[in-house]
Amino acid sequence: MSTNLPHFRYHPDPVASESIRESAETCACCNRRTGWIYTATFFTAQDVSGRFCPWCIADGSAAERFEGEFTDAYGLDGVSEETLVQVTRRTPGFHAWQDPHWLVHCNDAAAFIGEVGYNELAAHPEALDGLRLDLRMDGWHDPSQLDTFLTHLGQGASAMLFRCTVCGTHLAYADAS
């Protein structure tokens, strides 16, 4: 059982986000028991029986062999083709109520930090302000309803928190059932 997980630039702590967990399962790609298994999304038209180890995600072999992606390219506008491949085919996705998507800042994909409630989000005012602005643009015009929604994040709705890999700015989007 290996304990040195591969480094994922765009998902630096997939164990904390529960996208990867300790497991005795055999990887569906390499047929090895590495002690770790991926638990979040994988999109493919193929029938895959089992899950993948972090190493088959990191080296791209799982995405290549099963012709799939760990996250959709939605939201990754303006990033290089190399970054697009890195995020969609070589980075663990994450659990979400709606289709998970990646945020972009400084023309690079941001790093996924995790699912957070209001208190964790409020610790990053730039992310909270950005989310508030995005929600207003999506039709939340009543400030009191918007503030009620935001202060109740973590209770039926949450925020997906990211950090820019270039400048360190935090970003977020709302996710709800």
C-alpha positions in Angstrom: 0.0 0.0 0.0 1.6 3.3 -1.2 1.1 6.5 0.8 2.7 9.0 -1.6 -0.1 9.9 -3.8 0.6 11.7 -7.1 0.5 15.5 -7.1 -2.5 17.0 -8.9 -1.9 20.7 -9.6 -5.6 21.4 -10.1 -6.9 19.3 -7.2 -4.2 19.5 -4.6 -6.0 17.5 -1.8 -8.3 14.9 -3.3 -8.3 12.9 -0.1 -9.8 15.9 1.9 -12.4 16.5 -0.8 -13.2 12.8 -0.6 -12.6 12.2 -4.3 -9.9 9.7 -3.4 -10.1 7.4 -0.3 -8.2 4.5 1.2 -9.4 1.3 -0.2 -8.5 -2.4 -0.9 -10.3 -2.2 -4.2 -8.4 -3.2 -7.4 -8.0 -0.5 -10.0 -10.1 -1.1 -13.1 -7.3 0.2 -15.3 -4.0 -1.3 -14.0 -5.6 -4.2 -12.0 -3.4 -3.3 -9.0 -4.4 -2.7 -5.4 -2.6 0.5 -4.5 -4.5 1.2 -1.3 -6.3 4.2 -2.8 -9.3 4.5 -5.1 -11.1 7.3 -6.9 -14.8 7.9 -5.9 -16.1 10.8 -8.0 -17.3 11.3 -11.5 -16.0 9.6 -14.7 -17.8 10.2 -18.0 -17.5 7.6 -20.7 -19.6 5.7 -23.2 -17.8 2.5 -22.2 -18.9 0.0 -19.5 -16.3 0.3 -16.7 -16.5 -2.2 -13.9 -14.7 -0.7 -11.0 -12.9 2.4 -10.1 -9.4 3.8 -10.7 -6.3 4.3 -8.6 -4.8 7.9 -8.4 -1.8 6.8 -10.5 -3.9 5.8 -13.5 -5.6 9.1 -13.3 -2.4 11.1 -13.0 -0.7 9.4 -16.0 -3.8 9.6 -18.1 -4.0 5.9 -18.7 -7.6 5.5 -17.2 -9.0 8.3 -19.4 -7.2 7.0 -22.5 -8.1 3.3 -22.0 -11.7 4.0 -21.3 -12.1 7.0 -23.5 -13.5 9.2 -20.8 -13.1 12.3 -18.7 -13.1 13.0 -15.0 -14.7 16.4 -15.4 -16.5 18.2 -18.2 -14.7 20.9 -20.2 -17.6 23.3 -19.4 -16.2 26.5 -17.8 -12.6 25.9 -19.0 -12.8 28.6 -21.6 -9.6 30.4 -22.5 -7.2 27.8 -21.1 -4.5 26.1 -23.2 -5.2 22.7 -24.8 -2.6 21.2 -22.4 -4.4 22.5 -19.4 -7.8 21.3 -20.8 -6.4 17.8 -21.1 -4.7 18.0 -17.6 -8.0 19.0 -15.9 -10.4 16.7 -17.8 -8.3 13.6 -18.3 -5.5 13.7 -15.6 -7.1 15.3 -12.6 -9.6 13.8 -10.1 -13.0 15.3 -10.4 -15.2 16.0 -7.3 -18.6 15.3 -5.9 -21.4 17.8 -6.6 -25.2 17.9 -6.7 -25.2 19.4 -10.1 -22.7 18.7 -12.9 -19.3 19.7 -11.4 -17.3 22.2 -13.4 -14.0 23.9 -13.1 -13.4 27.6 -12.7 -10.8 29.7 -14.5 -8.8 32.7 -13.4 -5.7 34.4 -15.0 -6.2 32.2 -18.1 -5.5 29.0 -16.2 -7.7 26.5 -14.5 -8.1 27.1 -10.8 -7.2 24.5 -8.1 -10.3 22.9 -6.5 -10.1 23.3 -2.7 -13.4 21.7 -1.7 -17.0 22.0 -0.9 -17.7 24.7 1.7 -20.4 26.3 3.7 -20.9 30.0 4.5 -18.3 30.3 7.3 -15.5 28.7 5.2 -16.5 30.9 2.2 -16.6 34.1 4.3 -13.0 33.5 5.2 -12.3 34.3 1.5 -14.1 37.6 0.9 -13.1 37.8 -2.8 -14.8 34.4 -3.4 -17.9 35.4 -1.5 -18.1 38.7 -3.3 -17.6 37.0 -6.7 -20.3 34.4 -5.9 -22.7 37.2 -4.8 -22.1 39.0 -8.1 -22.6 35.8 -10.2 -25.8 35.0 -8.4 -27.1 38.6 -9.0 -26.3 38.1 -12.7 -28.3 34.8 -12.6 -31.4 36.7 -11.5 -31.1 37.0 -7.7 -32.2 40.7 -7.5 -33.6 40.8 -4.0 -30.6 41.4 -1.7 -32.2 40.0 1.4 -33.1 36.7 -0.4 -29.5 36.5 -1.7 -28.0 37.1 1.7 -30.3 34.5 3.2 -29.2 32.0 0.6 -25.5 32.7 1.1 -25.6 32.6 4.9 -27.3 29.2 4.7 -24.7 27.6 2.5 -23.9 24.3 4.0 -27.6 23.5 4.6 -28.9 22.0 1.4 -26.7 24.1 -0.8 -22.9 24.6 -0.8 -20.2 26.5 -2.5 -17.4 24.9 -4.5 -14.2 26.8 -3.6 -11.2 27.2 -5.9 -7.9 29.1 -5.7 -6.2 30.6 -8.7 -3.0 28.8 -9.5 -1.4 32.0 -10.8 -2.4 34.8 -8.4 -3.9 33.0 -5.4 -7.4 34.6 -5.7 -10.2 32.5 -4.3 -13.3 31.8 -6.5 -16.5 29.9 -5.9 -19.8 28.8 -7.4 -23.0 27.6 -5.7 -24.1 24.0 -5.9 -27.5 22.8 -4.7 -29.7 19.8 -5.1 
